[in-house]
Amino acid sequence: MTIFITLSKPFYHPGEVVSGIINLSLTEPLLPSSFSPANNLIVIFKGKERTKLHILDDEIGVTPKGLVVTDIQLDTRTSSYSLNGKKALVDLRPIVKSFPSGIEAGDYSFPFEIQLPTNGLLPSTFISMKDCKDVYKGAVIYKVAARLGDLYCSMLVPITPNIIREQVTDFKEKKFLFGGIGKLKMKLEMEKNFFQPCEVIPIKLSIQNDSRKDVQSLKVKLFRTATISCDEAALKLTTYGETNDKEGRRTIKQGPVEVYRMKFEGVSAKTHTERVLNFFIPRKTLPSTNGTFLKIEYYLDVECDVPFAFDLESKPSIEIVYQPKTFQNIPFFKRLPDSWKSLFI
């Protein structure tokens, strides 16, 4: 006996209706008692946000060794504690079909619809960071599931935020003194402000180099910043095997971290040029997200590299979204800690 879900499309936006079909194949009848008390076919849509920080703190203690004040021994003590953040984003459980008298063997298809909330949803994402001995993890996961008695199935669903498409424009200039007399001007244009992994961003540049200095190269870099927070009233602190309570909130910030860069031909002194730089977003780039405990943001750094001088830079913010064209599991889900997977599936 099997049960599986077919969705109408591979991703959804907040406020949309998640629609699909629950496919049920029974090799023998299901009596009411076999899947009581509800006797219902239920579809479930869940979203969760989780973070985990594992912190190791080294403390130096002083222990007297004898009667002389200066006769002491320095001890290094390691304190280890874990901090967690958990938040349920959405939990919807409509009944698709009731079977008060049971259901006969055979193949069945049951259509369903779930209305998503218009706000509060985040794109699915997962990040793992390490700083010296400390480890920080965060994840936002959505799933749709179907249950009939002991029969159960689930699949991950990317939720992409409703981003207003906006053209990105910026203008920067700098003035050179001494041997590089003159100005360097750069105008940047992009048709939109959000992109997805494997997409190519056409960046239109208009560069007026009136100085005596050559722009050695043009560089485009993608940077990510991440913030992971945990909030618990009681945090377990372990020191030399002793467990105590520790109260507070811990926030870890990482970045900016360079994700990817590309280098392009420069601009000679006393010239004007118009270019389109095609910048590629790597396949494994994580989506942007703005949750309670997990935030991931991106910006581009478009740089005129001038030797022996401060570079001219434009740093427009962008959103990375996950909108798969086909049905597939979210790639980063395989990198989730094993202890987390049961909480998200």
PLY file of the C-alpha trace (Angstrom):
ply
format ascii 1.0
element vertex 345
property float x
property float y
property float z
element edge 344
property int vertex1
property int vertex2
end_header
0.00 0.00 0.00
1.38 3.39 -0.98
0.55 7.07 -0.72
2.26 9.96 -2.50
1.64 13.61 -3.40
1.74 15.36 -6.77
1.87 19.17 -6.62
0.67 21.53 -9.35
4.04 23.35 -9.45
7.49 23.07 -7.84
7.40 26.26 -5.70
4.90 28.72 -4.25
4.61 32.31 -3.03
2.99 33.49 0.23
-0.74 34.00 -0.28
-0.96 31.42 -3.07
-3.05 28.26 -3.02
-1.00 25.07 -2.80
-2.86 22.57 -4.96
-2.15 18.98 -5.83
-3.34 15.40 -5.77
-2.95 12.72 -3.12
-2.48 9.37 -4.86
-3.51 6.35 -2.81
-2.97 2.71 -3.77
-4.49 0.07 -1.44
-3.83 -3.64 -1.91
-6.37 -4.49 0.79
-9.35 -2.73 2.39
-8.83 -0.33 5.27
-11.42 -0.84 7.97
-12.49 2.07 10.17
-10.74 0.52 13.15
-7.43 0.31 11.26
-7.05 4.06 11.01
-9.30 5.34 13.76
-10.15 7.56 15.53
-10.27 10.19 12.78
-10.91 7.99 9.72
-9.75 10.98 7.71
-7.32 11.59 4.87
-5.42 14.70 5.97
-3.04 16.96 4.07
-0.49 18.87 6.17
1.49 21.99 5.32
4.20 22.89 7.84
6.97 25.44 8.09
9.66 25.57 10.78
12.66 27.72 11.59
15.48 26.29 13.69
18.91 27.41 14.84
21.57 25.77 16.96
24.77 27.23 18.41
27.38 25.02 20.07
29.78 27.26 22.01
33.09 26.32 23.64
34.48 28.92 26.08
37.95 28.59 27.60
38.44 30.08 31.08
41.77 30.45 32.86
41.71 29.75 36.60
44.38 30.26 39.29
45.05 27.48 41.82
47.49 27.94 44.82
50.17 25.22 44.95
51.80 26.00 48.30
52.19 28.49 51.13
54.05 31.04 49.01
51.71 33.53 47.32
53.61 33.34 44.04
53.46 29.55 44.00
50.40 29.13 41.78
49.17 26.96 38.93
47.18 28.19 35.93
44.31 25.93 34.85
42.38 26.18 31.58
38.76 25.19 31.92
36.47 24.63 28.95
32.78 25.48 29.22
30.49 23.93 26.63
26.91 24.95 26.07
24.30 24.71 23.33
21.75 27.35 22.40
18.66 26.67 20.33
16.08 28.74 18.54
12.79 27.23 17.37
9.76 28.77 15.70
6.71 27.26 14.00
5.98 29.38 10.93
2.83 27.69 9.68
0.87 24.50 10.49
-2.22 23.79 8.37
-4.10 20.44 8.47
-7.27 20.42 6.33
-9.25 17.19 5.92
-9.30 16.03 2.29
-11.71 13.10 2.66
-13.48 11.24 5.47
-14.07 7.48 5.43
-16.44 6.67 8.32
-17.17 3.21 6.84
-13.62 2.41 5.73
-12.24 2.25 2.19
-12.01 -0.63 -0.28
-8.82 -1.80 -2.01
-7.94 0.02 -5.21
-6.27 3.10 -6.65
-7.58 6.54 -5.70
-6.78 10.18 -6.43
-7.93 12.99 -4.16
-7.37 16.64 -5.16
-6.63 19.16 -2.41
-6.02 22.88 -1.93
-4.32 24.78 0.91
-4.45 28.56 1.20
-1.08 29.91 2.35
-0.88 32.96 4.63
0.03 36.20 2.88
2.96 37.01 5.15
5.37 35.49 7.62
6.70 32.85 5.24
10.37 32.61 4.36
12.23 30.86 1.55
13.65 27.47 2.45
17.30 27.68 3.39
20.05 26.07 5.45
23.43 27.38 6.54
26.27 25.94 8.61
29.11 28.14 9.87
32.18 27.46 11.98
34.26 30.00 13.90
37.33 28.46 15.56
35.82 25.75 17.79
32.24 27.03 17.74
29.61 25.71 15.32
26.46 27.55 14.21
23.60 26.10 12.17
20.29 27.47 10.97
17.49 26.19 8.75
14.07 27.18 7.40
12.13 24.28 5.90
8.62 23.81 4.49
6.92 20.54 3.69
3.59 19.20 2.50
2.50 15.79 3.80
-0.44 13.39 3.58
-1.63 10.96 6.24
-4.22 8.20 6.28
-3.89 6.02 9.34
-0.37 4.55 9.26
0.17 5.61 5.64
2.28 8.77 5.44
4.33 10.65 2.87
5.92 14.10 2.65
7.91 16.31 0.31
9.80 19.58 0.68
8.31 22.72 -0.84
10.29 25.89 -1.60
8.45 29.07 -0.59
9.67 32.12 -2.49
8.86 35.59 -1.14
6.83 38.08 -3.13
9.58 40.47 -4.21
8.65 43.60 -6.12
10.73 43.71 -9.28
12.82 46.86 -9.23
15.47 48.20 -11.56
18.82 48.75 -9.85
20.81 51.88 -10.67
23.84 53.44 -9.01
26.41 56.11 -9.80
29.88 56.44 -8.29
32.82 58.72 -9.00
36.21 59.55 -7.53
38.83 62.18 -8.14
42.53 61.37 -8.45
45.23 63.74 -7.27
48.95 63.91 -7.85
50.03 61.72 -10.80
46.52 60.54 -11.69
44.80 63.88 -12.13
41.21 63.55 -13.32
37.95 61.78 -12.45
36.73 58.21 -12.79
32.96 57.81 -13.12
30.86 54.63 -13.18
27.13 54.18 -13.77
25.60 50.77 -13.00
22.26 49.39 -14.19
20.51 46.03 -13.65
17.04 45.15 -14.92
15.94 43.57 -11.62
16.96 43.05 -8.00
16.41 39.30 -7.45
18.07 36.27 -9.00
18.35 32.52 -8.49
21.25 30.05 -8.51
22.69 29.34 -11.98
21.24 32.58 -13.33
23.43 35.04 -15.24
23.14 38.70 -14.18
23.70 41.19 -17.02
25.30 44.23 -15.37
25.34 47.27 -17.63
28.23 49.67 -16.91
29.02 53.06 -18.34
32.56 54.08 -17.36
34.08 57.48 -18.05
37.80 57.45 -17.20
39.06 61.02 -17.51
42.07 60.36 -15.30
45.62 59.45 -16.22
45.28 56.09 -14.47
44.30 52.85 -16.17
41.59 50.72 -14.64
43.53 47.47 -14.54
40.42 45.28 -14.43
36.73 45.23 -13.62
35.70 42.80 -10.90
32.29 41.59 -9.79
32.00 39.80 -6.44
29.03 38.26 -4.66
29.05 38.70 -0.86
26.87 37.09 1.80
26.17 38.15 5.38
24.50 35.77 7.83
23.01 36.32 11.28
22.07 33.38 13.50
20.31 33.96 16.83
19.14 31.70 19.63
16.72 32.60 22.37
15.91 30.36 25.34
14.98 31.15 28.93
17.20 28.37 30.24
20.41 27.39 28.48
22.36 24.40 29.70
25.95 25.21 30.65
28.34 22.34 31.29
31.67 22.89 33.08
33.71 19.96 34.33
30.63 17.78 34.14
28.39 20.16 36.09
25.14 21.41 34.54
23.87 24.88 35.35
21.29 27.26 33.92
22.38 30.22 31.84
19.97 32.92 30.72
20.27 35.24 27.76
20.31 35.57 24.00
23.27 34.97 21.72
23.57 36.39 18.22
26.35 35.41 15.82
27.11 37.47 12.73
29.28 36.26 9.87
30.49 38.23 6.94
30.61 39.73 4.58
31.86 36.44 3.09
32.85 36.34 -0.57
30.81 33.68 -2.36
32.09 34.09 -5.91
33.96 36.52 -8.15
34.57 37.15 -11.84
37.19 39.34 -13.49
36.73 41.37 -16.69
38.82 43.55 -18.98
39.80 46.98 -17.62
39.47 50.51 -19.00
42.37 52.57 -20.32
43.05 56.13 -19.18
41.26 58.95 -20.99
38.61 56.65 -22.47
34.87 56.06 -22.20
33.29 52.63 -22.51
29.91 50.92 -22.22
29.99 47.29 -21.14
27.65 44.49 -20.13
29.29 42.19 -17.58
27.58 38.79 -17.40
27.97 37.59 -13.82
27.09 33.98 -12.95
25.37 33.01 -9.67
26.88 29.68 -8.46
24.55 26.68 -8.27
25.02 26.11 -4.53
24.25 29.70 -3.50
21.77 29.68 -0.60
18.55 31.73 -0.82
18.14 35.00 1.04
15.95 34.84 4.13
14.77 37.21 6.85
13.55 35.18 9.80
13.37 35.65 13.54
16.50 33.60 14.22
18.08 33.31 10.76
18.87 36.10 8.30
20.86 35.74 5.07
21.54 38.76 2.86
23.54 39.38 -0.32
25.11 42.24 -2.22
27.28 42.63 -5.31
30.59 44.47 -5.26
31.28 45.92 -8.72
34.82 47.27 -8.66
37.09 49.35 -10.88
40.52 48.07 -9.87
42.99 50.96 -10.01
46.64 50.13 -9.12
48.15 52.10 -6.22
44.87 53.89 -5.47
41.57 53.31 -3.73
39.21 51.37 -5.98
35.89 52.73 -7.22
33.10 50.42 -6.02
29.34 50.04 -6.27
27.60 47.68 -3.81
23.95 47.08 -4.77
21.91 44.75 -2.56
20.20 41.80 -4.26
17.94 38.90 -3.27
18.73 35.26 -4.03
15.54 33.22 -4.50
14.99 29.50 -5.06
12.50 28.77 -7.86
13.20 25.29 -9.29
11.80 24.60 -12.75
11.21 20.94 -11.94
10.11 18.95 -8.90
13.09 18.02 -6.78
14.16 17.87 -3.18
15.94 20.94 -1.91
19.67 20.19 -2.43
20.87 21.59 0.89
18.49 19.31 2.83
21.06 16.53 2.53
23.46 18.64 4.60
21.09 19.03 7.53
22.29 17.47 10.80
20.82 13.99 11.18
19.22 14.95 14.50
17.26 17.69 12.72
15.81 15.73 9.82
13.05 14.08 11.83
11.85 17.52 12.91
11.44 18.77 9.36
10.02 15.73 7.57
0 1
1 2
2 3
3 4
4 5
5 6
6 7
7 8
8 9
9 10
10 11
11 12
12 13
13 14
14 15
15 16
16 17
17 18
18 19
19 20
20 21
21 22
22 23
23 24
24 25
25 26
26 27
27 28
28 29
29 30
30 31
31 32
32 33
33 34
34 35
35 36
36 37
37 38
38 39
39 40
40 41
41 42
42 43
43 44
44 45
45 46
46 47
47 48
48 49
49 50
50 51
51 52
52 53
53 54
54 55
55 56
56 57
57 58
58 59
59 60
60 61
61 62
62 63
63 64
64 65
65 66
66 67
67 68
68 69
69 70
70 71
71 72
72 73
73 74
74 75
75 76
76 77
77 78
78 79
79 80
80 81
81 82
82 83
83 84
84 85
85 86
86 87
87 88
88 89
89 90
90 91
91 92
92 93
93 94
94 95
95 96
96 97
97 98
98 99
99 100
100 101
101 102
102 103
103 104
104 105
105 106
106 107
107 108
108 109
109 110
110 111
111 112
112 113
113 114
114 115
115 116
116 117
117 118
118 119
119 120
120 121
121 122
122 123
123 124
124 125
125 126
126 127
127 128
128 129
129 130
130 131
131 132
132 133
133 134
134 135
135 136
136 137
137 138
138 139
139 140
140 141
141 142
142 143
143 144
144 145
145 146
146 147
147 148
148 149
149 150
150 151
151 152
152 153
153 154
154 155
155 156
156 157
157 158
158 159
159 160
160 161
161 162
162 163
163 164
164 165
165 166
166 167
167 168
168 169
169 170
170 171
171 172
172 173
173 174
174 175
175 176
176 177
177 178
178 179
179 180
180 181
181 182
182 183
183 184
184 185
185 186
186 187
187 188
188 189
189 190
190 191
191 192
192 193
193 194
194 195
195 196
196 197
197 198
198 199
199 200
200 201
201 202
202 203
203 204
204 205
205 206
206 207
207 208
208 209
209 210
210 211
211 212
212 213
213 214
214 215
215 216
216 217
217 218
218 219
219 220
220 221
221 222
222 223
223 224
224 225
225 226
226 227
227 228
228 229
229 230
230 231
231 232
232 233
233 234
234 235
235 236
236 237
237 238
238 239
239 240
240 241
241 242
242 243
243 244
244 245
245 246
246 247
247 248
248 249
249 250
250 251
251 252
252 253
253 254
254 255
255 256
256 257
257 258
258 259
259 260
260 261
261 262
262 263
263 264
264 265
265 266
266 267
267 268
268 269
269 270
270 271
271 272
272 273
273 274
274 275
275 276
276 277
277 278
278 279
279 280
280 281
281 282
282 283
283 284
284 285
285 286
286 287
287 288
288 289
289 290
290 291
291 292
292 293
293 294
294 295
295 296
296 297
297 298
298 299
299 300
300 301
301 302
302 303
303 304
304 305
305 306
306 307
307 308
308 309
309 310
310 311
311 312
312 313
313 314
314 315
315 316
316 317
317 318
318 319
319 320
320 321
321 322
322 323
323 324
324 325
325 326
326 327
327 328
328 329
329 330
330 331
331 332
332 333
333 334
334 335
335 336
336 337
337 338
338 339
339 340
340 341
341 342
342 343
343 344
